[in-house]
Amino acid sequence: MGWEVSIPIVAIIFGIGLGLLSIWTEYRKDMALIEMGLYQPKVPSPPGQAILFWGLVLTGIGIALIISSIWVVGGWLLLGGLVLGLLGGAFLVFFTITQRKKTDS
C-alpha cells in the first residue's frame, strides 16, 4: 500500500474528525451558556425561505447546464439542465403561491 492510497484515507479521517470536533465544541458552548443562564435558542427561519433558496439554486444550476450544453457540449447535459431548471421553477412557483395565500388570509 503506497502513499497514493493513504492520502484519501487520511483526508476522510481528518474530515470526519473536524466535523465531530465542530459538533462537540458547539455542544460544549451550549452547555456552558445553559449553566450560566444565558442560553438563547436559535430562531428558525420562516419555512418559505428554504423553498425559495432551493428553488433559486436549482433554477440557476439548470440554466447553467442548459447554456453550457448549447454552447459547449450538447447532448444529455441539456436534459439534466432542463430537469433541474424545471424543478427549480416548480419550487419558485410553489413559493409564490404559498406567499400569496399567506398575504390573502
VMD Tcl script that builds the backbone (N, CA, C; Angstrom):
set m [mol new atoms 315]
animate dup $m
set s [atomselect $m all]
$s set {name element resname resid chain x y z} {
  {N N MET 1 A 0.851 -1.182 0.000}
  {CA C MET 1 A 0.000 0.000 0.000}
  {C C MET 1 A 0.893 1.240 0.000}
  {N N GLY 2 A 0.784 2.029 -1.071}
  {CA C GLY 2 A 1.644 3.192 -1.217}
  {C C GLY 2 A 1.010 4.443 -0.623}
  {N N TRP 3 A 1.720 5.528 -0.786}
  {CA C TRP 3 A 1.234 6.794 -0.247}
  {C C TRP 3 A 0.028 7.303 -1.015}
  {N N GLU 4 A -0.187 6.810 -2.256}
  {CA C GLU 4 A -1.342 7.253 -3.040}
  {C C GLU 4 A -2.648 6.810 -2.391}
  {N N VAL 5 A -2.610 5.678 -1.727}
  {CA C VAL 5 A -3.812 5.154 -1.075}
  {C C VAL 5 A -4.032 5.834 0.270}
  {N N SER 6 A -2.957 6.202 0.949}
  {CA C SER 6 A -3.096 6.762 2.290}
  {C C SER 6 A -3.601 8.201 2.280}
  {N N ILE 7 A -3.412 8.925 1.198}
  {CA C ILE 7 A -3.868 10.321 1.158}
  {C C ILE 7 A -5.391 10.417 1.281}
  {N N PRO 8 A -6.188 9.666 0.496}
  {CA C PRO 8 A -7.638 9.762 0.687}
  {C C PRO 8 A -8.101 9.260 2.050}
  {N N ILE 9 A -7.436 8.236 2.577}
  {CA C ILE 9 A -7.820 7.716 3.884}
  {C C ILE 9 A -7.592 8.765 4.959}
  {N N VAL 10 A -6.442 9.423 4.931}
  {CA C VAL 10 A -6.129 10.475 5.909}
  {C C VAL 10 A -7.100 11.648 5.738}
  {N N ALA 11 A -7.425 12.003 4.498}
  {CA C ALA 11 A -8.352 13.110 4.255}
  {C C ALA 11 A -9.734 12.790 4.805}
  {N N ILE 12 A -10.200 11.566 4.622}
  {CA C ILE 12 A -11.512 11.170 5.142}
  {C C ILE 12 A -11.511 11.193 6.664}
  {N N ILE 13 A -10.455 10.666 7.266}
  {CA C ILE 13 A -10.381 10.638 8.736}
  {C C ILE 13 A -10.351 12.062 9.294}
  {N N PHE 14 A -9.535 12.942 8.699}
  {CA C PHE 14 A -9.485 14.326 9.177}
  {C C PHE 14 A -10.805 15.058 8.919}
  {N N GLY 15 A -11.449 14.784 7.794}
  {CA C GLY 15 A -12.733 15.416 7.516}
  {C C GLY 15 A -13.791 15.035 8.527}
  {N N ILE 16 A -13.882 13.753 8.828}
  {CA C ILE 16 A -14.848 13.287 9.827}
  {C C ILE 16 A -14.477 13.827 11.203}
  {N N GLY 17 A -13.175 13.836 11.511}
  {CA C GLY 17 A -12.728 14.354 12.803}
  {C C GLY 17 A -13.051 15.827 12.986}
  {N N LEU 18 A -12.871 16.638 11.929}
  {CA C LEU 18 A -13.211 18.063 12.029}
  {C C LEU 18 A -14.707 18.268 12.205}
  {N N GLY 19 A -15.510 17.460 11.523}
  {CA C GLY 19 A -16.959 17.561 11.695}
  {C C GLY 19 A -17.382 17.227 13.117}
  {N N LEU 20 A -16.829 16.144 13.654}
  {CA C LEU 20 A -17.148 15.763 15.030}
  {C C LEU 20 A -16.651 16.792 16.035}
  {N N LEU 21 A -15.474 17.370 15.795}
  {CA C LEU 21 A -14.947 18.407 16.675}
  {C C LEU 21 A -15.850 19.637 16.667}
  {N N SER 22 A -16.359 19.987 15.507}
  {CA C SER 22 A -17.261 21.130 15.401}
  {C C SER 22 A -18.553 20.885 16.177}
  {N N ILE 23 A -19.116 19.695 16.047}
  {CA C ILE 23 A -20.342 19.364 16.785}
  {C C ILE 23 A -20.083 19.372 18.281}
  {N N TRP 24 A -18.951 18.806 18.701}
  {CA C TRP 24 A -18.632 18.731 20.121}
  {C C TRP 24 A -18.411 20.110 20.731}
  {N N THR 25 A -17.696 21.001 20.027}
  {CA C THR 25 A -17.464 22.341 20.570}
  {C C THR 25 A -18.761 23.145 20.632}
  {N N GLU 26 A -19.645 22.969 19.647}
  {CA C GLU 26 A -20.943 23.644 19.700}
  {C C GLU 26 A -21.761 23.154 20.899}
  {N N TYR 27 A -21.690 21.851 21.161}
  {CA C TYR 27 A -22.392 21.271 22.308}
  {C C TYR 27 A -21.840 21.825 23.614}
  {N N ARG 28 A -20.515 21.872 23.723}
  {CA C ARG 28 A -19.909 22.386 24.953}
  {C C ARG 28 A -20.245 23.866 25.158}
  {N N LYS 29 A -20.285 24.627 24.080}
  {CA C LYS 29 A -20.636 26.042 24.175}
  {C C LYS 29 A -22.078 26.205 24.661}
  {N N ASP 30 A -22.983 25.405 24.098}
  {CA C ASP 30 A -24.381 25.479 24.526}
  {C C ASP 30 A -24.538 25.071 25.987}
  {N N MET 31 A -23.819 24.037 26.420}
  {CA C MET 31 A -23.906 23.597 27.817}
  {C C MET 31 A -23.373 24.680 28.756}
  {N N ALA 32 A -22.290 25.346 28.373}
  {CA C ALA 32 A -21.744 26.424 29.215}
  {C C ALA 32 A -22.729 27.583 29.301}
  {N N LEU 33 A -23.388 27.923 28.192}
  {CA C LEU 33 A -24.370 29.004 28.220}
  {C C LEU 33 A -25.580 28.625 29.060}
  {N N ILE 34 A -25.996 27.362 29.015}
  {CA C ILE 34 A -27.128 26.922 29.830}
  {C C ILE 34 A -26.777 27.000 31.308}
  {N N GLU 35 A -25.561 26.585 31.668}
  {CA C GLU 35 A -25.133 26.645 33.063}
  {C C GLU 35 A -25.089 28.079 33.578}
  {N N MET 36 A -24.705 29.030 32.712}
  {CA C MET 36 A -24.654 30.436 33.125}
  {C C MET 36 A -26.018 31.105 33.038}
  {N N GLY 37 A -26.994 30.437 32.427}
  {CA C GLY 37 A -28.323 31.015 32.289}
  {C C GLY 37 A -28.424 32.013 31.150}
  {N N LEU 38 A -27.532 31.958 30.200}
  {CA C LEU 38 A -27.515 32.915 29.097}
  {C C LEU 38 A -27.932 32.303 27.761}
  {N N TYR 39 A -28.418 31.078 27.793}
  {CA C TYR 39 A -28.730 30.377 26.535}
  {C C TYR 39 A -29.950 30.991 25.860}
  {N N GLN 40 A -29.813 31.303 24.591}
  {CA C GLN 40 A -30.917 31.796 23.764}
  {C C GLN 40 A -31.110 30.796 22.627}
  {N N PRO 41 A -32.250 30.123 22.557}
  {CA C PRO 41 A -32.433 29.177 21.452}
  {C C PRO 41 A -32.439 29.886 20.112}
  {N N LYS 42 A -31.976 29.170 19.097}
  {CA C LYS 42 A -31.907 29.747 17.760}
  {C C LYS 42 A -33.310 29.918 17.202}
  {N N VAL 43 A -33.550 31.045 16.594}
  {CA C VAL 43 A -34.848 31.319 15.991}
  {C C VAL 43 A -34.860 30.702 14.597}
  {N N PRO 44 A -35.812 29.798 14.325}
  {CA C PRO 44 A -35.832 29.192 12.993}
  {C C PRO 44 A -36.254 30.204 11.937}
  {N N SER 45 A -35.732 30.007 10.739}
  {CA C SER 45 A -36.105 30.897 9.638}
  {C C SER 45 A -37.521 30.550 9.173}
  {N N PRO 46 A -38.190 31.481 8.530}
  {CA C PRO 46 A -39.531 31.187 8.024}
  {C C PRO 46 A -39.491 30.025 7.038}
  {N N PRO 47 A -40.547 29.192 6.996}
  {CA C PRO 47 A -40.496 27.993 6.159}
  {C C PRO 47 A -40.356 28.287 4.674}
  {N N GLY 48 A -40.812 29.410 4.219}
  {CA C GLY 48 A -40.708 29.728 2.802}
  {C C GLY 48 A -39.294 30.043 2.353}
  {N N GLN 49 A -38.437 30.413 3.289}
  {CA C GLN 49 A -37.069 30.777 2.919}
  {C C GLN 49 A -36.300 29.599 2.331}
  {N N ALA 50 A -36.476 28.404 2.884}
  {CA C ALA 50 A -35.759 27.235 2.371}
  {C C ALA 50 A -36.259 26.869 0.973}
  {N N ILE 51 A -37.553 26.967 0.758}
  {CA C ILE 51 A -38.107 26.645 -0.558}
  {C C ILE 51 A -37.616 27.649 -1.588}
  {N N LEU 52 A -37.595 28.923 -1.228}
  {CA C LEU 52 A -37.092 29.947 -2.148}
  {C C LEU 52 A -35.615 29.714 -2.455}
  {N N PHE 53 A -34.830 29.401 -1.428}
  {CA C PHE 53 A -33.399 29.161 -1.620}
  {C C PHE 53 A -33.162 28.001 -2.578}
  {N N TRP 54 A -33.785 26.853 -2.323}
  {CA C TRP 54 A -33.565 25.689 -3.183}
  {C C TRP 54 A -34.136 25.899 -4.573}
  {N N GLY 55 A -35.218 26.652 -4.679}
  {CA C GLY 55 A -35.746 26.968 -5.994}
  {C C GLY 55 A -34.770 27.788 -6.811}
  {N N LEU 56 A -34.164 28.776 -6.189}
  {CA C LEU 56 A -33.185 29.602 -6.891}
  {C C LEU 56 A -31.924 28.816 -7.235}
  {N N VAL 57 A -31.470 27.960 -6.315}
  {CA C VAL 57 A -30.274 27.164 -6.575}
  {C C VAL 57 A -30.501 26.210 -7.739}
  {N N LEU 58 A -31.607 25.474 -7.712}
  {CA C LEU 58 A -31.863 24.501 -8.778}
  {C C LEU 58 A -32.104 25.187 -10.118}
  {N N THR 59 A -32.786 26.322 -10.099}
  {CA C THR 59 A -33.004 27.049 -11.343}
  {C C THR 59 A -31.681 27.551 -11.910}
  {N N GLY 60 A -30.814 28.067 -11.058}
  {CA C GLY 60 A -29.513 28.543 -11.516}
  {C C GLY 60 A -28.659 27.423 -12.090}
  {N N ILE 61 A -28.636 26.267 -11.421}
  {CA C ILE 61 A -27.870 25.129 -11.939}
  {C C ILE 61 A -28.451 24.670 -13.260}
  {N N GLY 62 A -29.782 24.611 -13.344}
  {CA C GLY 62 A -30.414 24.180 -14.584}
  {C C GLY 62 A -30.110 25.108 -15.743}
  {N N ILE 63 A -30.189 26.399 -15.504}
  {CA C ILE 63 A -29.894 27.363 -16.566}
  {C C ILE 63 A -28.427 27.267 -16.986}
  {N N ALA 64 A -27.528 27.091 -16.014}
  {CA C ALA 64 A -26.109 26.956 -16.343}
  {C C ALA 64 A -25.856 25.706 -17.177}
  {N N LEU 65 A -26.502 24.597 -16.832}
  {CA C LEU 65 A -26.327 23.370 -17.623}
  {C C LEU 65 A -26.900 23.518 -19.023}
  {N N ILE 66 A -28.032 24.187 -19.136}
  {CA C ILE 66 A -28.633 24.390 -20.460}
  {C C ILE 66 A -27.713 25.239 -21.339}
  {N N ILE 67 A -27.222 26.338 -20.779}
  {CA C ILE 67 A -26.344 27.223 -21.553}
  {C C ILE 67 A -25.053 26.507 -21.937}
  {N N SER 68 A -24.480 25.771 -20.988}
  {CA C SER 68 A -23.223 25.079 -21.304}
  {C C SER 68 A -23.440 23.965 -22.313}
  {N N SER 69 A -24.593 23.307 -22.274}
  {CA C SER 69 A -24.819 22.227 -23.237}
  {C C SER 69 A -25.095 22.775 -24.634}
  {N N ILE 70 A -25.689 23.938 -24.716}
  {CA C ILE 70 A -25.949 24.523 -26.036}
  {C C ILE 70 A -24.645 25.023 -26.657}
  {N N TRP 71 A -23.804 25.709 -25.857}
  {CA C TRP 71 A -22.607 26.317 -26.406}
  {C C TRP 71 A -21.415 25.375 -26.476}
  {N N VAL 72 A -21.295 24.461 -25.512}
  {CA C VAL 72 A -20.061 23.690 -25.407}
  {C C VAL 72 A -20.256 22.223 -25.769}
  {N N VAL 73 A -21.049 21.499 -24.997}
  {CA C VAL 73 A -21.051 20.048 -25.088}
  {C C VAL 73 A -22.213 19.531 -25.911}
  {N N GLY 74 A -23.422 19.825 -25.520}
  {CA C GLY 74 A -24.605 19.306 -26.186}
  {C C GLY 74 A -24.956 17.922 -25.677}
  {N N GLY 75 A -26.080 17.390 -26.126}
  {CA C GLY 75 A -26.458 16.022 -25.792}
  {C C GLY 75 A -27.200 15.909 -24.478}
  {N N TRP 76 A -26.792 14.930 -23.660}
  {CA C TRP 76 A -27.511 14.586 -22.436}
  {C C TRP 76 A -27.429 15.668 -21.371}
  {N N LEU 77 A -26.450 16.524 -21.450}
  {CA C LEU 77 A -26.334 17.590 -20.460}
  {C C LEU 77 A -27.524 18.536 -20.554}
  {N N LEU 78 A -28.078 18.696 -21.736}
  {CA C LEU 78 A -29.256 19.546 -21.919}
  {C C LEU 78 A -30.446 18.984 -21.155}
  {N N LEU 79 A -30.616 17.667 -21.147}
  {CA C LEU 79 A -31.724 17.048 -20.419}
  {C C LEU 79 A -31.594 17.287 -18.922}
  {N N GLY 80 A -30.385 17.144 -18.373}
  {CA C GLY 80 A -30.171 17.408 -16.950}
  {C C GLY 80 A -30.447 18.854 -16.596}
  {N N GLY 81 A -30.045 19.760 -17.469}
  {CA C GLY 81 A -30.312 21.175 -17.228}
  {C C GLY 81 A -31.792 21.483 -17.263}
  {N N LEU 82 A -32.501 20.868 -18.194}
  {CA C LEU 82 A -33.949 21.087 -18.260}
  {C C LEU 82 A -34.649 20.544 -17.023}
  {N N VAL 83 A -34.239 19.358 -16.565}
  {CA C VAL 83 A -34.866 18.769 -15.374}
  {C C VAL 83 A -34.629 19.649 -14.157}
  {N N LEU 84 A -33.380 20.051 -13.939}
  {CA C LEU 84 A -33.084 20.888 -12.773}
  {C C LEU 84 A -33.726 22.267 -12.894}
  {N N GLY 85 A -33.728 22.833 -14.082}
  {CA C GLY 85 A -34.350 24.142 -14.273}
  {C C GLY 85 A -35.844 24.106 -14.012}
  {N N LEU 86 A -36.520 23.079 -14.525}
  {CA C LEU 86 A -37.961 22.977 -14.296}
  {C C LEU 86 A -38.285 22.643 -12.844}
  {N N LEU 87 A -37.445 21.849 -12.182}
  {CA C LEU 87 A -37.656 21.559 -10.764}
  {C C LEU 87 A -37.481 22.825 -9.931}
  {N N GLY 88 A -36.464 23.610 -10.234}
  {CA C GLY 88 A -36.282 24.883 -9.532}
  {C C GLY 88 A -37.419 25.842 -9.811}
  {N N GLY 89 A -37.899 25.865 -11.060}
  {CA C GLY 89 A -39.058 26.701 -11.376}
  {C C GLY 89 A -40.293 26.269 -10.607}
  {N N ALA 90 A -40.473 24.958 -10.436}
  {CA C ALA 90 A -41.611 24.466 -9.655}
  {C C ALA 90 A -41.508 24.914 -8.199}
  {N N PHE 91 A -40.286 24.886 -7.637}
  {CA C PHE 91 A -40.106 25.396 -6.275}
  {C C PHE 91 A -40.475 26.872 -6.189}
  {N N LEU 92 A -40.063 27.661 -7.174}
  {CA C LEU 92 A -40.361 29.094 -7.157}
  {C C LEU 92 A -41.852 29.361 -7.304}
  {N N VAL 93 A -42.532 28.594 -8.160}
  {CA C VAL 93 A -43.985 28.749 -8.299}
  {C C VAL 93 A -44.675 28.376 -6.989}
  {N N PHE 94 A -44.241 27.286 -6.350}
  {CA C PHE 94 A -44.804 26.883 -5.063}
  {C C PHE 94 A -44.604 27.971 -4.023}
  {N N PHE 95 A -43.431 28.586 -4.021}
  {CA C PHE 95 A -43.154 29.651 -3.059}
  {C C PHE 95 A -44.082 30.841 -3.281}
  {N N THR 96 A -44.262 31.253 -4.543}
  {CA C THR 96 A -45.121 32.410 -4.801}
  {C C THR 96 A -46.577 32.109 -4.463}
  {N N ILE 97 A -47.033 30.886 -4.724}
  {CA C ILE 97 A -48.423 30.533 -4.394}
  {C C ILE 97 A -48.626 30.548 -2.887}
  {N N THR 98 A -47.694 29.975 -2.130}
  {CA C THR 98 A -47.855 29.959 -0.674}
  {C C THR 98 A -47.736 31.360 -0.089}
  {N N GLN 99 A -46.902 32.212 -0.663}
  {CA C GLN 99 A -46.794 33.581 -0.160}
  {C C GLN 99 A -48.074 34.358 -0.439}
  {N N ARG 100 A -48.687 34.144 -1.602}
  {CA C ARG 100 A -49.946 34.819 -1.884}
  {C C ARG 100 A -51.041 34.364 -0.944}
  {N N LYS 101 A -51.121 33.072 -0.647}
  {CA C LYS 101 A -52.125 32.565 0.284}
  {C C LYS 101 A -51.905 33.135 1.672}
  {N N LYS 102 A -50.647 33.313 2.053}
  {CA C LYS 102 A -50.333 33.853 3.360}
  {C C LYS 102 A -50.773 35.314 3.474}
  {N N THR 103 A -50.579 36.091 2.405}
  {CA C THR 103 A -50.952 37.504 2.438}
  {C C THR 103 A -52.468 37.684 2.294}
  {N N ASP 104 A -53.149 36.762 1.592}
  {CA C ASP 104 A -54.600 36.872 1.439}
  {C C ASP 104 A -55.338 36.581 2.731}
  {N N SER 105 A -54.831 35.641 3.522}
  {CA C SER 105 A -55.539 35.279 4.756}
  {C C SER 105 A -55.113 36.098 5.942}
}
mol reanalyze $m
mol bondsrecalc $m
mol representation Tube
mol addrep $m
